[in-house]
Amino acid sequence: MSAAPTSLAPAGGEGPTGLVPEPPFRPPSARAVLGLLLTVLLLASLGYTGAIGGFAHLLGPLAPAGTPVAPGSASEIASELLGQNISNASLFWLRPSLTDWSALSTSGSSAYGPTDPALLNATREAIAHYGLGNATVPIDLVSPSESGLDPDLTPGAVLVQIPRVAAATHLSDGVLVGLVDAHTQAPALGLFGPTYVNVIVLDLALLTVLGS
């Protein structure tokens, strides 16, 4: 007579594989769920907001409102974050604004479509206004920004204005180029955002040089 088969289940309640069976599922307690919910809310409201604010400050630190700007502009008090109509020949100018630099306007960035002949005429008028008929003009200098309030230009759009500013201020090209270079902002961490010049800040520095 053959011997009875030996059971594969070890002593001590272990399963056929030798592993102790998993305990039955137990739902998390209300205290654990509430703690997790509060943690998520804190991270979403404080951590996320702080991280976004810090990142925005890294890309472009906020300037205080109420900064005095140049004579001959549309207003005497403005924020460094908002462009305005600077017409003083001794200062660097901003691009055209379809909103007339009004924060309350809802006008779009362009009144013309890309194939509208009026767009070419408007661009030519802007080039003539800036006195740049014999120069290669960066497109951002003669085209409106999306908001109409952008105070920033590419370095090329600022440097092309130096002959006019030099003639009006009697400062040398070298002095003005150095001033522009000193106020040229590189991309954050060398990666994020464009290279730009805040024209309002640049003009405030120029006014200091001029003793105004």
MITIFI-438648 format. One record per residue (C-alpha): residue number from 1; y, x, z; chain; residue in one letter. Coordinates in pm, 1 decimal. Each point is the difference from the previous one (the first is absolute). Example, Ala and Ser with C-alpha at 12.3 -4.5 7.8 and 13.67 -1.06 7.14 Angstrom:
<1, <-450.0, 1230.0, 780.0>, "A", "a">;
<2, <344.0, 137.0, -66.0>, "A", "s">;
//
This chain:
<1, <0.0, 0.0, 0.0>, "A", "m">;
<2, <336.7, 137.4, -100.4>, "A", "s">;
<3, <273.7, 53.0, 257.0>, "A", "a">;
<4, <283.3, -254.8, 25.4>, "A", "a">;
<5, <319.7, 105.5, -184.2>, "A", "p">;
<6, <253.3, 168.1, 215.2>, "A", "t">;
<7, <333.8, -186.3, 37.9>, "A", "s">;
<8, <303.3, 169.9, -160.6>, "A", "l">;
<9, <231.4, -134.2, 268.7>, "A", "a">;
<10, <55.6, 264.9, 264.8>, "A", "p">;
<11, <26.7, -90.9, 361.9>, "A", "a">;
<12, <340.3, -91.5, 142.4>, "A", "g">;
<13, <91.2, -274.5, -245.4>, "A", "g">;
<14, <71.6, 227.1, -297.1>, "A", "e">;
<15, <-44.6, -130.8, -353.3>, "A", "g">;
<16, <-256.1, 110.9, -260.0>, "A", "p">;
<17, <224.9, 289.3, -108.1>, "A", "t">;
<18, <34.3, 137.2, 347.0>, "A", "g">;
<19, <365.0, -115.5, 28.3>, "A", "l">;
<20, <126.0, -233.4, 264.5>, "A", "v">;
<21, <106.1, -329.4, -165.7>, "A", "p">;
<22, <376.5, -63.9, -20.0>, "A", "e">;
<23, <137.1, -231.1, 265.1>, "A", "p">;
<24, <100.7, -347.3, -111.5>, "A", "p">;
<25, <352.3, -32.3, -153.5>, "A", "f">;
<26, <268.9, -77.6, 249.7>, "A", "r">;
<27, <341.5, -120.9, -123.0>, "A", "p">;
<28, <301.2, 201.7, 123.9>, "A", "p">;
<29, <172.6, -128.1, 305.2>, "A", "s">;
<30, <331.9, -179.5, -20.6>, "A", "a">;
<31, <158.2, 294.3, 183.9>, "A", "r">;
<32, <-115.5, 246.8, -263.8>, "A", "a">;
<33, <121.6, -220.5, -285.3>, "A", "v">;
<34, <339.6, -46.7, 165.1>, "A", "l">;
<35, <35.1, 373.9, 58.8>, "A", "g">;
<36, <-82.1, 78.9, -361.7>, "A", "l">;
<37, <247.1, -264.1, -122.2>, "A", "l">;
<38, <279.8, 139.4, 215.4>, "A", "l">;
<39, <-72.8, 352.8, -120.9>, "A", "t">;
<40, <18.0, -107.0, -365.2>, "A", "v">;
<41, <324.3, -189.8, 61.0>, "A", "l">;
<42, <158.7, 302.0, 167.9>, "A", "l">;
<43, <-105.9, 232.6, -279.8>, "A", "l">;
<44, <125.2, -242.2, -265.4>, "A", "a">;
<45, <334.7, -75.0, 163.7>, "A", "s">;
<46, <92.3, 334.9, 154.1>, "A", "l">;
<47, <-211.2, 270.3, -157.2>, "A", "g">;
<48, <32.2, -121.0, -358.6>, "A", "y">;
<49, <374.3, -69.2, 31.5>, "A", "t">;
<50, <61.4, 338.5, 158.1>, "A", "g">;
<51, <-203.4, 179.6, -263.7>, "A", "a">;
<52, <182.5, -172.4, -287.8>, "A", "i">;
<53, <338.6, 62.5, 161.4>, "A", "g">;
<54, <-79.9, 366.5, 53.6>, "A", "g">;
<55, <-122.0, 40.1, -355.4>, "A", "f">;
<56, <314.2, -169.0, -135.5>, "A", "a">;
<57, <215.2, 229.3, 213.3>, "A", "h">;
<58, <-187.9, 298.2, -137.7>, "A", "l">;
<59, <60.8, -108.8, -359.1>, "A", "l">;
<60, <367.3, -82.0, 46.5>, "A", "g">;
<61, <162.2, 9.1, 343.5>, "A", "p">;
<62, <224.9, -296.9, 61.4>, "A", "l">;
<63, <371.1, 70.1, 11.6>, "A", "a">;
<64, <231.6, -189.6, 230.8>, "A", "p">;
<65, <219.1, -273.5, -137.7>, "A", "a">;
<66, <375.1, 27.3, 27.3>, "A", "g">;
<67, <29.1, 337.2, -170.9>, "A", "t">;
<68, <342.8, 58.8, -154.1>, "A", "p">;
<69, <-9.0, 63.3, -372.4>, "A", "v">;
<70, <234.6, 126.6, -259.9>, "A", "a">;
<71, <345.5, -129.9, -84.0>, "A", "p">;
<72, <13.9, -184.1, -330.5>, "A", "g">;
<73, <-332.9, -172.1, 60.5>, "A", "s">;
<74, <-64.6, -371.5, 17.4>, "A", "a">;
<75, <13.1, 6.3, 380.4>, "A", "s">;
<76, <96.0, 245.6, 272.0>, "A", "e">;
<77, <-300.6, -51.4, 226.3>, "A", "i">;
<78, <-359.8, -7.3, -118.6>, "A", "a">;
<79, <-349.0, 106.3, 84.8>, "A", "s">;
<80, <-147.2, 318.7, -141.0>, "A", "e">;
<81, <-293.2, -217.8, -106.4>, "A", "l">;
<82, <208.5, -216.5, -233.6>, "A", "l">;
<83, <174.3, 105.6, -318.1>, "A", "g">;
<84, <351.4, -111.0, -82.0>, "A", "q">;
<85, <253.8, 21.7, -277.9>, "A", "n">;
<86, <141.0, 352.2, 29.4>, "A", "i">;
<87, <272.1, 50.1, -259.2>, "A", "s">;
<88, <180.6, 307.2, 138.1>, "A", "n">;
<89, <-20.9, 268.6, -270.5>, "A", "a">;
<90, <-32.6, 265.7, 271.5>, "A", "s">;
<91, <-332.4, -141.0, 113.6>, "A", "l">;
<92, <-345.0, -49.6, -144.4>, "A", "f">;
<93, <-62.3, -349.5, -133.9>, "A", "w">;
<94, <-296.7, -229.9, 23.6>, "A", "l">;
<95, <-179.8, -181.8, -278.3>, "A", "r">;
<96, <132.1, -335.6, -127.0>, "A", "p">;
<97, <-75.0, -307.2, 209.2>, "A", "s">;
<98, <-60.7, -344.6, -146.1>, "A", "l">;
<99, <65.6, -142.8, 347.0>, "A", "t">;
<100, <336.0, 179.2, 34.2>, "A", "d">;
<101, <-155.5, 165.4, 308.3>, "A", "w">;
<102, <-22.2, -335.5, 179.3>, "A", "s">;
<103, <-293.4, -43.2, 237.2>, "A", "a">;
<104, <31.5, -378.0, -35.9>, "A", "l">;
<105, <-53.8, -5.9, -374.9>, "A", "s">;
<106, <-336.0, -109.2, -143.1>, "A", "t">;
<107, <46.9, 159.4, -340.5>, "A", "s">;
<108, <-295.3, 190.9, -144.3>, "A", "g">;
<109, <-7.7, 364.4, -96.2>, "A", "s">;
<110, <85.3, -58.9, -364.5>, "A", "s">;
<111, <171.2, -278.3, -186.8>, "A", "a">;
<112, <-159.5, 108.8, -328.5>, "A", "y">;
<113, <-351.2, 30.9, -134.4>, "A", "g">;
<114, <-127.1, 337.1, -125.6>, "A", "p">;
<115, <49.0, -101.9, -365.1>, "A", "t">;
<116, <338.3, -166.8, 47.4>, "A", "d">;
<117, <272.2, 186.9, -197.5>, "A", "p">;
<118, <239.9, -83.0, 282.7>, "A", "a">;
<119, <-198.0, 237.3, 222.9>, "A", "l">;
<120, <81.1, 292.0, -230.4>, "A", "l">;
<121, <365.9, -101.3, -8.1>, "A", "n">;
<122, <13.1, -22.2, 379.3>, "A", "a">;
<123, <-159.1, 345.4, 28.4>, "A", "t">;
<124, <252.7, 147.8, -242.0>, "A", "r">;
<125, <284.8, -157.6, 197.0>, "A", "e">;
<126, <-134.5, 151.5, 321.0>, "A", "a">;
<127, <-26.8, 344.3, -160.4>, "A", "i">;
<128, <359.6, -27.3, -119.9>, "A", "a">;
<129, <112.6, -116.3, 344.4>, "A", "h">;
<130, <-153.3, 309.0, 158.1>, "A", "y">;
<131, <157.8, 220.7, -266.9>, "A", "g">;
<132, <-337.1, 139.1, -104.6>, "A", "l">;
<133, <6.6, -57.1, -373.6>, "A", "g">;
<134, <-85.2, 363.6, -74.1>, "A", "n">;
<135, <-266.0, 40.7, 268.6>, "A", "a">;
<136, <-364.4, -94.0, 37.0>, "A", "t">;
<137, <20.1, -281.8, 251.9>, "A", "v">;
<138, <-282.4, -74.0, 246.2>, "A", "p">;
<139, <-102.9, -363.1, -41.7>, "A", "i">;
<140, <38.3, -86.5, 369.3>, "A", "d">;
<141, <373.3, 75.9, -14.5>, "A", "l">;
<142, <70.6, -264.6, -264.4>, "A", "v">;
<143, <-255.1, -266.7, 92.0>, "A", "s">;
<144, <25.8, -239.3, 296.1>, "A", "p">;
<145, <-242.9, 22.7, 287.3>, "A", "s">;
<146, <-218.5, -294.8, 97.6>, "A", "e">;
<147, <209.9, -85.1, 306.9>, "A", "s">;
<148, <340.1, 96.7, -139.1>, "A", "g">;
<149, <62.8, 175.9, 333.7>, "A", "l">;
<150, <-198.7, 320.3, -41.9>, "A", "d">;
<151, <201.7, 299.9, 131.4>, "A", "p">;
<152, <-242.8, 256.2, -143.2>, "A", "d">;
<153, <-5.2, 186.0, -330.6>, "A", "l">;
<154, <-221.6, 269.6, -142.7>, "A", "t">;
<155, <148.1, 351.6, 31.6>, "A", "p">;
<156, <54.5, 10.8, -377.0>, "A", "g">;
<157, <208.1, -318.2, 8.7>, "A", "a">;
<158, <222.0, 162.0, 264.3>, "A", "v">;
<159, <24.6, 345.3, -155.6>, "A", "l">;
<160, <111.5, -140.7, -336.3>, "A", "v">;
<161, <315.0, -128.1, 175.9>, "A", "q">;
<162, <106.5, 343.0, 125.5>, "A", "i">;
<163, <244.8, 80.0, -284.3>, "A", "p">;
<164, <200.4, -315.6, 76.0>, "A", "r">;
<165, <-6.1, 55.6, 376.8>, "A", "v">;
<166, <90.0, 368.1, -40.8>, "A", "a">;
<167, <298.9, -87.2, -217.6>, "A", "a">;
<168, <124.6, -258.8, 250.6>, "A", "a">;
<169, <-55.8, 205.3, 316.2>, "A", "t">;
<170, <64.8, 353.2, -136.4>, "A", "h">;
<171, <-322.3, 110.1, 167.9>, "A", "l">;
<172, <-224.0, 238.9, -189.9>, "A", "s">;
<173, <-321.4, -114.8, -162.3>, "A", "d">;
<174, <-189.4, 234.7, 231.8>, "A", "g">;
<175, <140.7, -163.9, 312.9>, "A", "v">;
<176, <-85.4, -346.3, -127.2>, "A", "l">;
<177, <-349.8, 99.0, -110.4>, "A", "v">;
<178, <-61.2, 149.7, 344.0>, "A", "g">;
<179, <119.1, -322.2, 162.0>, "A", "l">;
<180, <-233.2, -207.2, -215.9>, "A", "v">;
<181, <-292.8, 232.2, 70.8>, "A", "d">;
<182, <66.7, -24.1, 373.7>, "A", "a">;
<183, <-22.3, -379.9, -18.9>, "A", "h">;
<184, <-302.8, -23.9, -227.1>, "A", "t">;
<185, <-289.6, -166.0, 178.9>, "A", "q">;
<186, <-349.2, 114.2, -97.4>, "A", "a">;
<187, <-300.1, -236.5, 12.2>, "A", "p">;
<188, <-135.4, -48.3, 350.8>, "A", "a">;
<189, <-273.9, 255.1, 66.4>, "A", "l">;
<190, <51.1, 108.8, -358.4>, "A", "g">;
<191, <-194.8, -303.6, -121.7>, "A", "l">;
<192, <155.6, -335.5, 84.7>, "A", "f">;
<193, <303.2, -134.0, -186.1>, "A", "g">;
<194, <234.2, 154.9, -256.5>, "A", "p">;
<195, <250.7, 281.7, 31.4>, "A", "t">;
<196, <338.5, -164.5, 47.9>, "A", "y">;
<197, <359.3, 38.0, 117.3>, "A", "v">;
<198, <170.5, -260.0, 217.9>, "A", "n">;
<199, <338.6, -13.0, -173.6>, "A", "v">;
<200, <177.5, -163.2, 295.1>, "A", "i">;
<201, <-107.6, 282.9, 232.0>, "A", "v">;
<202, <88.6, 256.9, -266.8>, "A", "l">;
<203, <349.0, -144.6, -43.7>, "A", "d">;
<204, <57.2, -0.4, 375.1>, "A", "l">;
<205, <-84.3, 371.0, 3.2>, "A", "a">;
<206, <227.6, 55.9, -300.5>, "A", "l">;
<207, <285.7, -173.8, 179.3>, "A", "l">;
<208, <-51.7, 236.9, 291.8>, "A", "t">;
<209, <23.7, 297.8, -234.0>, "A", "v">;
<210, <317.4, -145.6, -149.6>, "A", "l">;
<211, <145.4, -58.5, 346.5>, "A", "g">;
<212, <33.2, -374.7, -49.3>, "A", "s">;
//
